Amino acid sequence: MQTGIVVGNDAITGTLKYVSDYSSAFGPGEDSGNYLCLHCESETDGAVITVEVVNGTSGPSTLDEDGLIVCRIADKDAQSIRVIATADGKTNTHIYRLSGLTCQGEG
């Protein structure tokens, strides 16, 4: 699904392989393409973490305690990943550019 993924200070790089059938996780129209798998965690216990593909097709998703999310990336140059962690009344937001990703095509 992906290789060489590196999450930097403000960008995510690496290669997303093309997945032809991911209907087990995504509905019609989004069940093929390039997907980015991320693990998010906070230094603060009990933090609520939400992740959103900015300019994606769905809103933010609140992560459960495993901190894992799979995001469909349709346009790496127009999309970004926004991660918001909230704990003890404080919110930390971080946005990652995706333009450095390589998205392989079908076949």
N, C-alpha and C positions, 0 to 999 in steps of 0.2 A: 504494500500500500504506500509506503514511503521509505526513503533512505536518506541518510545524512542530514537529518533535521537538526538545526541548531537554533535555539532561541537566544537571541542577543538582547542588548539593552532596548532596542527599538525596532527590531526586524527579526523575521523568521526566514531562514534560508534552508535549502535542501531540495530534494526531488520528490514530487508526488507522482506516483504511478497511476495509470488509468485503470479504473475498476469498472468492468462492464456490467456487473449485476450486484448491487448492494441493496436489493429490495428488502433484505432482512432488517435494515435500519432506516431506510429512506423510502418515501412514497413515490408514486409515479411522477416522472419528470425530473426527479432528483436522485434516482436509483442507479445512475451511472455517472462517471466523471472522476474528478480528482478530490481526494479527501485528506484532511490534515487531522492527525490524532495528537491530542495534547494532554498532558497531566499538569494540573494546576494545584498549588498548595499555598497556604499562608503560614507565616511564622507565628501567627496568633491562633491559638486553639479556639475552635468554635466559630471561625470566620465563615461568613456566607460568601461564596464566590459565584459570580455570574460571568458567562462568556457569550459574546455576540460576534457574529460575522457582520461587520459594518458593510452596508450595501448588499447584504445577503437577502435571502427570501423569508427568513423567520426572525423573530425577535431574540432577546437574550434568553439563555438557558441557565437555570440555577443548578450547580453541580451537587451531586451527592457526596458522601464522605470519601469515595474513592478518587474524586478529583479528575476523572477521565471524561473527555469529550471528543467527538468526531465531528468535524466541520466540513461541509462541502464547499470547495473553492471553485467558483465558476469563472472569476475574472481577477486574477492575482494582482493586476495593476490598479483596479478600481476598489478592491476590497481590502479590509484590514481586520485584525482581531482585537476586540476590546475586552479586557479582563478587569472586573471590578471586585475587590475584596472589601467586605464590611465587617468590622468587629469592634465591640466596645464603643459604638457611636462614631467611629472613624471610618472613612472610606478612602481607599487607594485605587486609583484608576490607571491602567497602563494600556497603551495602544501600540500594536505591532504591525509594521508594514509587511506586505507579502510579496512585493515586487521582485525580491531576490529568489523567490521559489522557481523551480523548473517544473512545469506541469506537462507530463508526457501525454501524448495523444492516444487515441484508440488504436489498437493493433500493435 
